[in-house]
Every structure is written in C-alpha cells, then in structure tokens.
C-alpha cells in the first residue's frame, strides 16, 4: 500500500515539474518575444548559409560532374580523401595552415596580454583611452583595404617600409610578399597588428574584475608597482589567458582566408597557401568540386573536434563553461 502511494506521489511530482517547465518556457517566450524576433533574421541567415549547403557534402564521396548532378555522379567512397594525402601539394597546404595559424594564435595571445598590462599602468585616463581607440580601429578595416595598403607599403619599388630600412639600416629591398619565409612573417605581423587591439579588451575586462583591496594590501606591505603586477595583476589574468588560449585551438586550421587571399601570389604558394585558399583554387577555379569538398570537409571535422577538446580543456583548467 505504501509503495503504491509513493509511486502515485512520484508521478504527481513529475507531472507538476513537467507542467512547471512548460509554464516557464511559455512565460519566458511571452516576456522575451521581442528578443526572439530580433534574433530571427540571424537565425535564418545561419540556417540558410550554414546548414542549407550541408547536403552538398555528398560531393566529397563522388566524382561530381555538374551536368550529372548529385544523383547521377559516380560514387567513389573515400577516394577523394585518399587523394588528399597522396598529393604532396595537399600535405604542404595543411602544414602551411598549421604553421601560420599556430603563430597567429600564439602572438594573438602574448601581444594583447602584454599590451593590456602596459595600458593598465597608464594613469592619465584621456591618454589611455586615446591609445586604446587607436589600436582598436584597425580591427574594423577590411582586408581588401588593408591588403592594398600593405602591397603598396611593402613594395620593393619605392615602398615606404623598404625605403626606411634602406635609409636607416642600409638594407637592400626585401621582397616581403614574394619570398615564402618573409610572406609568413608579414602575414603573422600584419594580422597581430590588425586584431590585437580588439583582443586587448578581453584582458582589460579581466583586469577590471581584480579586487582593488588586493592592491591596497600590497601597498601597505610595501610592494612597488612591479611587484603588484607580478604577484597580483598577472595571476589575475592567467585564468582568462588560459580560456582564450584553449578556445583558440578550435581555430588552429583557420589561418585567415581574407588576409592571405588579398596578399598572396603564385610565388608564395609553397609556403603561403592554406587550406581555404587551396579549396578556392581547386574547387572554383579548377572545377574539381569533389576534391575541394573533401579537403574542406576534412578541415571542418578536425576543427569541430578541436573545438570540443578546447572547450573541455577550458572547463578543466579555468572552470569556464557556456552552459
């Protein structure tokens, strides 16, 4: 008898919880419908351009011919993926992507971290905000614009950078955009210059969250500014640095299509070509849609796995989680 009553009570509690959940969802939607309406266009764009093309991934397993379509193109299984590893050019492209993306991730972590520390030590508020605005502005410029500026500045024929190097150091003109090693250097430096101001905001926000009483206690104990930075500021930034660094692993195969597409040329394909530009040339320009789809799918799957690993690492080492 008691067991039957307990079962009845449990069923009633579950029903109440289920009803409460439905009520909360309905109340939340009724209260926040303007926000849902505002998000709707972005949701439709993602649905159309991110999930709509997914059926096209079947091309990675076919020898796709546009005039035959998806249904009549011959199915070849994993041959396209095998071909990706057989071509030396494909392996070199993956290696280029890893090198360029890794350097970008590393310096996009170090430079904003150090710059935030230096900016935090400026006491003149107006001067501090002016510097922050100046380094933040390049983030809003398109690589189409910046690409044209860099091509002109780095030109061996009268470019401003080569002129300065020649006048100050007596160095012969350097072919920044035509030599593979210099091209990688140029790509990393220009990317850091463009985006480190935006990345600095994250660290400045973390600095604002450090308890001021810690600095007051340090002053009472006789700590100078250097020791305050060493024992309070830097430890306060380490957790967010771990989060930024680990989450950046998810983009280790994204070396920046816009930037490289606007700056590269056939002279630097050997060391400057990345997966995205390679897929563009092979797929759209050469018409090998199946092979390009296989390379792009490989990149997407690896990136997804890395994002999951990075998210887990951020939770383990910095207790960071979105949900």
C-alpha positions as CSV (number, residue, x, y, z in Angstrom):
1,X,0.0,0.0,0.0
2,X,2.8,2.4,1.0
3,X,4.7,1.6,-2.3
4,X,1.6,2.3,-4.3
5,X,1.2,5.7,-2.5
6,X,4.8,6.5,-3.1
7,X,4.5,5.7,-6.8
8,X,1.4,7.9,-7.0
9,X,3.2,10.8,-5.2
10,X,6.3,10.5,-7.5
11,X,4.1,10.5,-10.6
12,X,2.3,13.6,-9.3
13,X,5.6,15.4,-8.6
14,X,6.9,14.6,-12.1
15,X,3.6,15.9,-13.7
16,X,3.9,19.1,-11.7
17,X,7.5,19.6,-12.7
18,X,6.7,18.9,-16.3
19,X,3.8,21.4,-16.1
20,X,6.0,24.0,-14.4
21,X,8.7,23.6,-17.1
22,X,6.1,24.2,-19.9
23,X,4.8,27.2,-18.0
24,X,8.3,28.7,-17.6
25,X,9.0,28.2,-21.3
26,X,5.7,29.8,-22.2
27,X,6.2,32.7,-19.8
28,X,9.8,33.2,-21.0
29,X,8.7,33.3,-24.6
30,X,5.8,35.7,-23.9
31,X,8.0,38.0,-21.9
32,X,11.0,38.0,-24.3
33,X,9.3,37.7,-27.7
34,X,10.9,41.0,-29.0
35,X,14.3,39.5,-28.4
36,X,13.4,36.3,-30.2
37,X,12.1,38.3,-33.1
38,X,15.3,40.3,-33.2
39,X,17.4,37.1,-33.3
40,X,15.2,35.6,-36.0
41,X,16.9,37.2,-39.1
42,X,20.4,36.0,-37.8
43,X,18.9,32.5,-37.2
44,X,17.5,32.4,-40.7
45,X,20.9,33.5,-42.2
46,X,22.7,30.8,-40.3
47,X,20.1,28.2,-41.3
48,X,20.3,29.2,-45.0
49,X,24.1,29.7,-45.4
50,X,25.5,27.3,-42.8
51,X,23.1,24.3,-42.7
52,X,21.4,24.7,-46.1
53,X,24.6,23.7,-48.1
54,X,25.2,20.6,-45.9
55,X,23.7,18.1,-48.4
56,X,26.4,19.2,-50.8
57,X,28.9,17.3,-48.7
58,X,27.9,14.2,-50.6
59,X,30.2,15.5,-53.4
60,X,33.2,14.5,-51.2
61,X,32.2,10.9,-51.8
62,X,31.5,11.3,-55.5
63,X,33.3,12.1,-58.7
64,X,30.9,15.0,-59.1
65,X,30.0,16.3,-62.5
66,X,27.8,19.4,-62.6
67,X,25.9,18.1,-65.7
68,X,25.1,14.8,-63.9
69,X,24.1,16.3,-60.6
70,X,24.2,14.6,-57.2
71,X,22.0,11.7,-58.2
72,X,23.9,10.5,-61.3
73,X,27.5,11.4,-60.4
74,X,29.6,8.2,-59.8
75,X,30.1,7.3,-56.1
76,X,33.8,6.8,-55.3
77,X,33.7,6.3,-51.5
78,X,36.8,7.7,-49.7
79,X,38.9,8.0,-52.8
80,X,38.9,11.8,-52.6
81,X,40.2,11.7,-49.1
82,X,42.9,9.2,-50.1
83,X,43.9,11.5,-53.0
84,X,44.2,14.4,-50.5
85,X,47.0,12.6,-48.7
86,X,48.7,11.3,-51.9
87,X,49.2,14.8,-53.3
88,X,52.4,16.5,-51.9
89,X,50.7,19.8,-52.5
90,X,47.8,18.9,-50.2
91,X,50.1,17.9,-47.4
92,X,52.1,21.1,-47.8
93,X,48.9,23.2,-47.7
94,X,47.9,21.5,-44.4
95,X,51.4,22.1,-43.0
96,X,51.3,25.8,-44.1
97,X,47.9,26.2,-42.4
98,X,49.1,24.7,-39.1
99,X,52.3,26.8,-39.1
100,X,50.6,30.2,-39.9
101,X,47.6,29.6,-37.7
102,X,49.7,28.4,-34.7
103,X,51.9,31.5,-35.0
104,X,48.8,33.7,-35.1
105,X,47.3,32.0,-32.1
106,X,50.5,32.3,-30.1
107,X,51.1,36.0,-30.8
108,X,47.5,37.0,-30.6
109,X,47.7,35.7,-27.0
110,X,51.0,37.2,-26.0
111,X,50.8,40.6,-27.5
112,X,47.3,41.6,-26.1
113,X,48.3,40.2,-22.7
114,X,51.4,42.3,-22.5
115,X,49.7,45.4,-24.1
116,X,46.9,45.2,-21.5
117,X,49.4,45.1,-18.7
118,X,51.2,48.2,-20.1
119,X,48.0,50.0,-20.8
120,X,46.7,49.3,-17.3
121,X,49.7,51.1,-15.8
122,X,48.9,54.4,-17.6
123,X,47.3,56.8,-15.0
124,X,46.2,59.5,-17.5
125,X,42.7,58.4,-18.4
126,X,42.4,60.6,-21.6
127,X,45.8,59.4,-22.9
128,X,44.9,55.8,-22.0
129,X,41.6,55.9,-23.9
130,X,43.2,57.6,-26.9
131,X,45.8,54.8,-27.2
132,X,43.1,52.1,-26.8
133,X,41.0,53.7,-29.5
134,X,43.9,54.0,-31.9
135,X,45.0,50.3,-31.6
136,X,41.3,49.2,-31.7
137,X,40.4,51.0,-35.0
138,X,42.3,48.6,-37.5
139,X,40.0,45.8,-36.5
140,X,37.2,47.5,-38.4
141,X,39.1,47.8,-41.6
142,X,38.6,45.1,-44.3
143,X,41.5,43.1,-45.6
144,X,40.6,44.3,-49.1
145,X,41.6,47.8,-47.9
146,X,44.5,46.7,-45.8
147,X,45.8,44.4,-48.5
148,X,46.1,47.2,-50.9
149,X,47.8,49.4,-48.3
150,X,50.3,46.7,-47.4
151,X,51.1,45.8,-51.0
152,X,51.9,49.5,-51.6
153,X,53.9,49.9,-48.3
154,X,55.9,46.7,-48.8
155,X,56.7,47.1,-52.5
156,X,60.3,46.7,-53.4
157,X,59.9,49.6,-55.9
158,X,59.7,52.6,-53.6
159,X,57.6,51.0,-50.8
160,X,57.7,53.0,-47.6
161,X,59.0,50.1,-45.4
162,X,61.9,49.3,-47.8
163,X,62.7,53.0,-48.1
164,X,63.0,53.3,-44.3
165,X,65.1,50.0,-44.0
166,X,67.4,51.2,-46.7
167,X,67.8,54.8,-45.3
168,X,68.2,53.8,-41.6
169,X,69.9,50.4,-41.8
170,X,71.3,50.3,-45.3
171,X,69.4,47.1,-46.1
172,X,68.6,46.1,-49.6
173,X,64.9,46.0,-50.6
174,X,63.1,42.9,-49.2
175,X,60.5,41.1,-51.2
176,X,58.0,40.7,-48.4
177,X,55.2,39.4,-50.5
178,X,57.3,37.4,-52.9
179,X,59.5,35.3,-50.6
180,X,57.8,32.4,-48.8
181,X,59.6,33.0,-45.4
182,X,59.1,36.7,-45.4
183,X,55.5,36.2,-46.6
184,X,54.7,34.1,-43.4
185,X,56.3,36.8,-41.3
186,X,54.3,39.5,-43.0
187,X,51.1,37.6,-42.6
188,X,51.5,37.0,-38.9
189,X,52.7,40.5,-38.0
190,X,50.0,42.2,-40.0
191,X,47.3,40.0,-38.5
192,X,48.5,40.7,-35.0
193,X,48.7,44.5,-35.7
194,X,45.1,44.5,-37.0
195,X,43.4,42.5,-34.2
196,X,45.5,42.8,-31.0
197,X,43.6,45.9,-30.0
198,X,40.3,44.1,-30.1
199,X,41.8,41.1,-28.2
200,X,43.1,43.5,-25.6
201,X,39.6,44.3,-24.5
202,X,39.2,40.8,-23.0
203,X,42.2,41.3,-20.8
204,X,41.2,44.8,-19.8
205,X,37.9,43.5,-18.7
206,X,39.6,40.8,-16.6
207,X,41.8,43.5,-15.1
208,X,38.7,45.5,-14.1
209,X,37.5,42.4,-12.2
210,X,40.5,42.2,-9.9
211,X,39.7,43.1,-6.3
212,X,41.2,46.6,-5.6
213,X,41.7,45.7,-1.9
214,X,44.5,43.3,-3.1
215,X,46.5,46.3,-4.4
216,X,45.7,48.3,-1.2
217,X,47.0,45.4,1.0
218,X,50.1,45.2,-1.3
219,X,50.9,48.9,-0.8
220,X,50.6,48.5,2.9
221,X,53.0,45.6,2.8
222,X,55.5,47.8,0.8
223,X,55.1,46.3,-2.6
224,X,56.1,48.6,-5.5
225,X,54.3,48.7,-8.9
226,X,56.4,46.0,-10.4
227,X,55.7,43.5,-7.6
228,X,52.0,44.4,-7.7
229,X,51.9,43.5,-11.4
230,X,54.0,40.3,-10.8
231,X,52.0,39.0,-7.8
232,X,48.5,40.4,-8.3
233,X,47.8,41.5,-11.9
234,X,49.5,38.7,-13.8
235,X,47.9,35.9,-11.6
236,X,44.6,37.6,-12.1
237,X,44.9,37.5,-15.9
238,X,46.2,33.9,-16.1
239,X,42.7,32.2,-15.9
240,X,41.3,34.3,-18.8
241,X,44.6,33.8,-20.7
242,X,44.0,30.0,-20.3
243,X,40.5,30.3,-21.6
244,X,41.5,32.4,-24.6
245,X,44.4,30.1,-25.4
246,X,42.5,26.9,-25.2
247,X,39.5,28.1,-27.1
248,X,41.9,29.4,-29.8
249,X,42.8,25.8,-30.5
250,X,39.5,25.4,-32.2
251,X,40.6,27.8,-35.0
252,X,44.0,26.2,-35.5
253,X,43.0,25.3,-39.1
254,X,41.7,28.8,-39.8
255,X,44.7,30.8,-41.0
256,X,42.7,33.7,-42.4
257,X,41.3,33.3,-45.9
258,X,40.5,37.0,-46.4
259,X,44.0,38.2,-45.5
260,X,46.0,35.6,-47.5
261,X,43.7,35.8,-50.5
262,X,44.3,39.5,-50.8
263,X,48.1,39.3,-50.3
264,X,49.4,36.0,-51.8
265,X,50.5,35.2,-55.3
266,X,51.9,32.2,-57.2
267,X,55.5,33.0,-55.9
268,X,54.5,32.1,-52.3
269,X,52.1,29.2,-52.9
270,X,54.8,26.8,-51.5
271,X,54.8,28.4,-48.0
272,X,51.8,30.7,-48.0
273,X,49.0,28.6,-49.4
274,X,46.4,27.5,-46.8
275,X,43.5,25.1,-46.8
276,X,40.9,27.7,-47.6
277,X,42.7,29.3,-50.5
278,X,43.6,25.9,-51.8
279,X,40.0,24.8,-51.7
280,X,39.0,28.0,-53.5
281,X,41.5,27.5,-56.3
282,X,40.9,23.7,-56.8
283,X,37.2,23.9,-56.3
284,X,36.1,27.1,-58.0
285,X,38.9,27.9,-60.4
286,X,39.9,24.3,-61.5
287,X,36.4,22.8,-61.2
288,X,37.5,19.8,-59.1
289,X,34.5,20.2,-56.8
290,X,34.7,16.7,-55.2
291,X,38.3,17.0,-54.1
292,X,37.8,20.6,-52.8
293,X,34.7,19.4,-50.8
294,X,36.7,16.5,-49.3
295,X,39.5,18.9,-48.2
296,X,37.0,21.4,-46.8
297,X,35.1,18.6,-45.0
298,X,38.4,17.3,-43.5
299,X,39.1,20.7,-42.2
300,X,35.6,21.2,-40.7
301,X,35.7,17.8,-38.9
302,X,39.1,18.4,-37.4
303,X,38.1,21.9,-36.4
304,X,34.9,20.6,-34.7
305,X,36.9,18.0,-32.7
306,X,39.5,20.6,-31.7
307,X,36.7,23.0,-30.5
308,X,35.2,20.2,-28.4
309,X,38.7,19.4,-26.9
310,X,39.4,23.1,-26.3
311,X,36.1,23.7,-24.6
312,X,36.7,20.8,-22.3
313,X,40.2,22.0,-21.5
314,X,38.9,25.5,-20.7
315,X,36.4,23.9,-18.3
316,X,39.1,21.7,-16.6
317,X,41.8,24.3,-16.3
318,X,39.9,27.5,-15.9
319,X,36.4,26.4,-14.9
320,X,35.0,28.1,-18.0
321,X,31.7,27.0,-19.5
322,X,29.0,28.5,-21.6
323,X,26.2,26.2,-20.5
